[in-house]
Amino acid sequence: MAERPRLSFWQIWNMCFGFLGIQFGFALQNANVSRIFQTLGADMDAIPLLWVAAPLTGLLVQPVVGYLSDRTWTGLGRRRPYFLVGAVMASLALFAFPNAPALWVAAGMLWVLDASINISMEPFRAFVGDQLPPSQRPAGFAMQGFFIGTGSVVASLLPFLLEKAGVANTAPEGQIPDTVRYAFYAGGAVLLGAIGWTVLRTREYPPEALARWDASPAPPRRAGNPGLVRRLAAAAVLAGVLLAVVVATRGLDPALHILAGLLAGVGLAFLLRTCLSCDNAFTRILDDVRDMPPTMAQLAPVQFFSWFALFAMWIYTTAAVTEVHFNSTDPASAAYNSGANWVGVLFAAYNGFAALAAIAIPAMVRHLGLCGSHLVNTALGGLGLLSIGWIEDPRWLLLSMVGVGIAWASILSLPYAMLANAVPAVKMGTYMGIFNFFIVIPQLVAASLLGFLLKNFLGGSPINALAAGGISLILAGLCVLLVRLPDTRE
């Protein structure tokens, strides 16, 4: 055939079903990890630093897994072996996480859990690009968004539902409530089962077929300007070192060392690349970063502001809602735990609204286009986050979650549809992994800066961090106006 065959609804359903399990694990993590950290004695200022495991593992794991999966072909195909390995590891981590006896153990388990989920998640993005023609890719990524929303609704509600069923929602100081522990056990089973379904119910096209259908030629290798790259890389290293010295000598927020390390690490990587003439995964990934398609580079600020906002929401919603709407900052109190469970309901709500929005997104794209749809959706999300600080009755916060859910569905689908049409099939996994840089770097920046900003500029109130996230989402929508999409045959 001259192009990829169109798949039926149920074929797309089966290939995306595994995301139900992946997001089940992510939703449990997003809604409960801050609660677990606070229960084990973490200070509010330290919460962003403890969360750094999530974006950092994505930064390291996803490009490598994407690069390797592009070069894999086994009896299970090229992407499905990674689905399966990541699912087994993530399930084991979910079983162990709520039994952490100390804060440092919980922080370590977050690294293991997030790395495992990333091993499974990255190939799923490339899987849609592999299997679907350009005209069906928005529907494929929207289907992933539907399963993300559906899985997250159930996962986020689990502690709340378990409490209603009579499971203890409080525990002695320093211990995790049974509602949270049992929710994580259920998450491990669901994650493994959902990904197992996709592994067993799908097939993959061989590399030669993908090469024959590929309408996006590989971007040309550019010799570049090694001298300029070397100077910029050296400047990044110097900036990182100077920032680390200033933080240490001025007694600033230790989390700023994350930003210093990020600057120095990126600079060192490219300095090392200019000194190497060998051909391996490290040099190829950095060369692909340098040679990324223009559309991908234009999506970088869109992703930065989107994921900065989401990270602020994930780590500060529990503290903001329990403080402002339930008048408690004591993790051992009944009011705090009721507020924390209500945050689980709110997170379930925005994911439920995202699942509904995902159904409507393909039709929206047909009328407004990819960029116009994403602009509208992220603006609604920004208004939703801002409204959390304006609404007094916690029940009405469900209205805020409508906008957040619409933005979440869009963030999980439309940027990937834009990207998949702009990169070659032979490097679909690699570029999907590199695209994750634009997700994890803003989260690392947020982990580094939010604690400092909260203490020095936002009055120490977590609700103001959510307002900053709302403004960031609106900026993301404005940045999408700068994106230029390639022509496709459909």
C-alpha positions in Angstrom: 0.0 0.0 0.0 1.1 3.6 -0.7 0.2 4.8 2.8 -0.7 3.4 6.2 -4.1 1.7 6.2 -6.8 3.4 8.3 -7.6 1.5 11.5 -11.1 0.8 12.9 -12.4 2.3 16.1 -11.7 -0.9 18.1 -8.2 -1.3 16.7 -7.4 2.2 17.9 -9.2 1.4 21.2 -7.0 -1.7 21.8 -3.7 0.1 20.9 -4.5 3.0 23.4 -6.0 0.9 26.2 -2.7 0.5 28.0 -2.7 4.2 28.7 -5.6 3.5 31.1 -3.1 1.7 33.3 -0.3 4.2 32.9 -2.4 7.1 33.9 -3.9 5.1 36.8 -0.4 5.0 38.2 0.4 8.6 37.4 -2.9 9.9 38.9 -2.3 8.1 42.2 1.2 9.6 42.2 0.0 13.1 41.4 -2.9 13.2 43.9 -1.2 11.4 46.8 2.6 11.9 46.8 2.6 15.3 48.4 0.3 13.9 51.0 2.6 11.0 51.7 5.6 13.3 51.9 3.9 15.6 54.3 2.7 12.6 56.4 6.3 11.4 56.6 7.5 14.8 57.9 8.4 16.8 54.8 8.3 20.6 55.2 6.3 22.5 52.6 9.4 24.2 51.3 11.0 20.8 50.6 8.0 19.4 48.6 9.1 20.7 45.2 12.7 19.4 45.7 11.3 15.9 46.6 9.2 16.0 43.5 12.2 16.4 41.3 12.5 12.7 40.7 9.4 12.7 38.4 10.7 15.1 35.7 14.4 14.1 36.0 13.7 10.4 35.4 11.7 11.4 32.3 14.6 13.6 31.1 17.0 10.7 31.3 14.8 7.7 30.5 12.5 8.7 27.6 15.0 9.7 24.9 17.0 6.6 25.6 13.9 4.3 25.4 12.8 6.1 22.3 16.2 5.7 20.6 16.3 2.0 21.6 12.8 1.2 20.5 13.4 2.7 17.1 16.1 0.1 16.7 14.2 -2.9 18.2 12.4 -5.6 16.4 11.4 -8.8 18.3 8.6 -11.2 18.3 6.6 -8.6 20.2 7.5 -5.8 17.8 9.4 -2.7 18.5 7.4 -0.8 21.1 5.5 -3.5 23.0 8.6 -5.1 24.7 9.1 -1.7 26.5 5.4 -1.5 27.4 5.7 -4.8 29.2 8.9 -4.3 31.0 7.9 -0.9 32.3 4.5 -2.2 33.4 6.0 -5.0 35.6 8.5 -2.6 37.2 5.8 0.1 37.8 3.4 -2.3 39.3 6.0 -3.5 41.8 6.8 0.1 42.7 3.1 0.9 43.3 2.8 -2.0 45.7 5.9 -0.9 47.7 5.4 2.9 47.7 2.8 3.4 50.4 4.7 1.1 52.8 7.8 3.4 52.8 8.9 3.6 56.5 10.7 7.0 56.1 10.7 10.1 54.0 14.0 9.2 52.2 12.6 5.7 51.3 9.5 7.3 49.8 11.6 9.8 47.8 13.6 6.9 46.4 10.5 4.9 45.5 9.2 7.9 43.6 12.3 7.7 41.4 11.7 4.0 40.8 8.0 4.5 40.1 8.4 7.4 37.7 11.3 5.7 35.8 9.2 2.6 35.3 6.1 4.5 34.1 8.3 6.4 31.7 9.7 3.2 30.2 6.1 2.2 29.3 4.8 5.6 28.4 7.3 6.9 25.9 6.8 4.1 23.3 3.0 4.6 23.5 3.3 8.0 22.0 5.5 6.7 19.2 3.1 3.7 18.8 0.3 6.1 17.6 2.7 7.7 15.1 3.7 4.2 13.8 0.3 2.8 13.4 -2.0 5.6 12.2 -2.0 7.7 9.0 -1.8 11.5 9.6 -5.5 12.0 9.3 -6.2 9.6 12.2 -3.4 10.8 14.5 -5.5 13.4 16.3 -8.1 10.8 17.0 -5.4 8.4 18.2 -3.9 10.8 20.6 -7.4 11.9 21.7 -8.2 8.3 22.4 -5.1 8.1 24.6 -6.4 11.3 26.3 -9.8 9.5 26.9 -8.1 6.6 28.6 -5.9 9.0 30.6 -8.9 10.8 31.8 -10.9 7.7 32.6 -8.1 6.0 34.5 -7.3 9.2 36.4 -10.9 9.6 37.5 -11.0 6.2 39.2 -7.5 6.5 40.6 -8.0 9.9 42.0 -11.3 9.0 43.6 -10.1 5.8 45.2 -9.1 7.1 48.6 -12.3 9.1 48.8 -14.4 6.0 47.8 -12.5 3.7 50.1 -13.2 6.1 53.0 -16.9 6.0 52.2 -16.7 2.2 52.2 -15.4 2.3 55.8 -11.6 2.1 55.2 -9.6 4.2 57.7 -8.6 7.6 56.3 -6.4 8.6 59.2 -3.4 6.9 60.8 -1.0 7.6 63.7 1.5 10.3 63.0 4.1 9.3 60.4 2.0 6.5 59.0 0.1 6.3 55.7 -3.7 5.9 55.9 -5.2 2.6 54.7 -7.2 4.4 52.0 -4.0 5.5 50.3 -2.3 2.1 50.7 -5.1 0.1 49.2 -5.5 2.6 46.4 -1.9 2.0 45.4 -2.3 -1.8 45.5 -5.3 -1.5 43.2 -3.2 0.8 40.9 -0.5 -1.8 40.5 -3.0 -4.4 39.4 -4.8 -2.1 36.9 -1.6 -0.8 35.4 -0.3 -4.3 34.6 -3.6 -5.6 33.3 -4.3 -2.6 31.0 -0.8 -2.7 29.4 -1.0 -6.5 29.1 -4.3 -6.0 27.1 -2.6 -3.7 24.6 0.5 -6.0 24.3 -1.8 -9.1 23.6 -4.4 -7.4 21.4 -2.2 -5.4 18.9 0.3 -6.0 16.2 3.0 -3.8 14.8 4.1 -2.9 11.3 7.7 -4.1 10.5 10.4 -1.4 9.9 10.4 -1.9 6.2 6.7 -1.1 6.0 7.1 2.0 8.0 10.0 3.2 5.9 7.8 2.7 2.7 5.0 4.8 4.1 7.1 7.5 5.6 6.1 10.9 4.2 8.4 12.9 6.5 12.0 12.6 5.4 14.6 12.7 8.1 15.9 16.2 8.7 19.3 16.7 7.1 22.4 16.3 9.2 23.8 19.8 9.7 27.5 20.3 10.3 26.6 23.3 12.5 29.1 25.6 14.0 31.1 23.6 16.5 32.8 26.7 17.8 29.5 28.4 18.5 28.1 25.3 20.2 31.2 25.0 22.3 30.9 28.6 23.4 27.2 28.4 24.3 27.8 25.1 26.1 30.7 26.6 28.1 28.5 29.6 29.0 25.8 27.3 30.3 28.3 25.5 32.5 29.7 28.7 33.8 26.2 30.1 34.5 25.3 26.9 36.4 28.4 27.0 38.5 28.0 30.7 39.3 24.3 30.1 40.3 25.3 27.2 42.6 27.9 29.4 44.3 25.5 32.3 44.8 22.9 29.9 46.2 25.4 28.4 48.6 27.0 31.7 49.8 23.8 33.7 50.1 21.8 31.0 51.9 19.1 30.9 49.2 16.6 28.2 48.7 18.5 24.9 48.2 16.1 23.9 45.4 17.8 26.5 43.2 20.6 24.0 42.9 18.3 22.1 40.6 18.3 24.9 38.1 22.1 25.3 38.5 22.6 21.6 37.9 20.3 21.7 34.9 22.3 24.5 33.3 25.6 22.9 34.0 24.4 19.4 32.9 23.1 20.6 29.5 26.3 22.6 28.9 28.5 19.6 29.8 26.6 17.3 27.5 27.0 19.5 24.5 30.7 20.2 25.4 31.3 16.5 25.5 29.5 16.1 22.1 31.8 18.6 20.4 34.8 16.5 21.6 33.5 13.1 20.4 33.8 11.7 16.9 32.2 8.3 17.7 28.8 7.2 16.7 26.6 6.0 19.6 23.2 6.7 21.3 24.6 9.7 23.2 25.9 11.5 20.1 23.0 10.6 17.9 20.4 11.9 20.5 22.3 15.2 20.9 22.6 15.5 17.1 18.9 14.9 16.7 18.3 17.7 19.3 20.4 20.0 17.2 18.6 18.9 14.0 15.1 18.8 15.3 12.3 19.9 12.8 11.3 23.6 13.0 7.8 22.6 14.2 9.2 20.8 17.1 11.4 23.8 18.1 8.3 26.1 17.9 6.4 23.8 20.2 9.0 24.2 22.9 7.6 27.3 24.6 4.1 26.0 24.3 5.1 22.9 26.2 7.2 24.8 28.7 4.4 27.1 29.9 1.9 24.2 29.9 3.9 21.8 32.0 5.2 24.5 34.4 1.5 25.2 35.2 0.7 21.5 35.6 3.6 20.9 37.9 2.5 23.8 40.1 -1.0 22.4 40.2 0.1 18.8 41.1 2.4 19.8 44.0 0.4 22.7 45.5 -3.3 21.9 45.1 -3.4 19.7 48.2 -1.7 22.4 50.4 -3.8 25.2 48.8 -7.2 23.6 49.2 -6.6 22.2 52.7 -5.4 25.6 53.9 -7.8 28.0 52.1 -11.0 25.9 51.9 -10.6 23.5 54.9 -8.6 25.7 57.2 -6.0 23.2 58.2 -2.2 22.7 57.6 -1.8 19.7 60.0 -1.5 16.4 58.0 -2.6 14.5 61.1 -5.9 16.3 61.4 -9.3 15.1 60.2 -9.9 18.4 58.4 -6.6 18.2 56.4 -7.3 14.6 55.4 -10.9 15.5 54.4 -9.5 18.3 52.3 -6.8 16.0 50.8 -9.5 13.5 49.8 -11.5 16.3 48.2 -8.4 17.2 46.2 -8.6 13.6 45.0 -12.2 14.2 43.9 -11.1 17.4 42.1 -8.3 15.6 40.3 -10.8 12.9 39.4 -13.2 15.6 38.1 -10.6 17.3 35.8 -9.6 13.9 34.4 -13.3 13.1 33.8 -13.8 16.3 32.0 -10.7 15.6 30.1 -12.1 12.2 29.0 -15.2 14.0 27.7 -13.2 16.7 26.1 -11.0 14.1 24.3 -14.2 12.8 22.5 -14.9 16.3 21.2 -11.3 17.3 20.3 -11.2 15.6 16.8 -14.3 17.5 15.7 -12.9 20.7 17.3 -9.7 20.3 15.2 -11.7 19.9 12.0 -13.3 23.4 12.6 -10.5 25.3 14.4 -7.4 23.4 13.3 -4.7 22.0 15.7 -3.3 25.4 16.8 -6.6 27.2 17.2 -8.1 24.4 19.2 -5.0 24.3 21.5 -5.2 28.0 22.1 -8.8 27.9 23.2 -8.3 24.9 25.4 -5.2 26.1 27.3 -6.9 29.5 27.9 -9.8 27.8 29.5 -7.4 25.8 31.7 -5.6 29.0 32.8 -8.9 30.5 33.9 -9.8 27.3 35.7 -6.6 27.5 37.8 -7.0 31.2 38.5 -10.6 30.6 39.7 -9.5 28.3 42.6 -8.4 31.4 44.4 -11.6 33.2 43.8 -14.1 30.5 44.8 -15.0 30.1 48.5 -17.2 27.0 48.6 -15.0 24.0 47.9 -17.8 22.2 46.2 -17.8 24.9 43.4 -14.1 24.1 42.7 -15.6 21.4 40.5 -16.4 24.2 38.1 -12.7 25.2 38.1 -11.8 21.6 37.1 -13.9 21.9 33.9 -11.4 24.3 32.3 -8.4 22.4 33.7 -9.8 19.2 32.3 -10.3 20.7 28.8 -6.7 22.0 28.9 -5.4 18.6 30.1 -7.1 16.7 27.3 -5.6 19.1 24.8 -2.1 19.1 26.2 -2.1 15.3 26.1 -3.1 15.1 22.5 -2.7 18.1 20.2 1.0 18.9 20.6 1.8 15.2 19.8 -0.5 15.3 16.8 1.4 18.4 15.6 4.8 16.7 16.2 3.9 13.3 14.7 3.2 14.9 11.3 6.6 16.7 11.4 9.0 13.9 12.2 10.1 10.8 10.1 8.8 7.4 11.1 12.3 6.0 11.3 13.0 8.4 14.2 9.5 8.6 15.7 10.5 7.1 19.0 13.7 9.2 19.3 11.9 12.5 18.6 9.0 11.6 20.9 11.6 11.0 23.6 13.4 14.2 22.9 10.0 16.0 22.9 9.8 14.9 26.5 12.6 17.4 27.2 10.0 20.1 26.7 7.9 18.5 29.4 10.5 17.7 32.0 12.7 20.7 31.8 9.8 23.1 32.7 9.0 20.8 35.6 12.6 20.9 36.8 12.6 24.7 36.5 9.3 24.7 38.5 10.8 22.4 41.2 13.7 24.7 41.4 11.9 28.0 41.4 8.5 27.5 43.0 9.7 27.1 46.5 11.9 30.2 46.2 9.1 32.2 44.6 6.5 31.0 47.1 8.6 32.1 50.0 9.9 35.4 48.6 7.3 36.7 46.2 4.0 34.8 46.7 3.5 35.4 50.4 4.1 31.8 51.4 0.6 30.9 50.2 0.2 27.8 48.0 -2.9 29.3 46.4 -0.7 32.0 44.8 1.4 29.2 43.2 -1.8 28.0 41.5 -2.5 31.5 40.2 1.0 31.6 38.7 0.1 28.3 37.0 -3.0 29.7 35.6 -1.1 32.6 34.0 1.4 30.2 32.6 -1.3 28.2 30.9 -2.7 31.3 29.2 0.9 32.1 28.0 1.1 28.6 26.6 -2.0 29.2 24.4 -0.5 32.5 23.1 2.7 30.7 22.2 0.9 28.2 20.0 0.2 31.1 17.6 3.9 30.9 16.6 3.8 27.3 15.6 3.9 26.5 11.8 2.7 23.1 10.9 4.0 21.1 7.9 1.7 20.2 5.0 0.4 16.6 5.0 -1.3 14.7 2.3 -4.6 14.5 4.2 
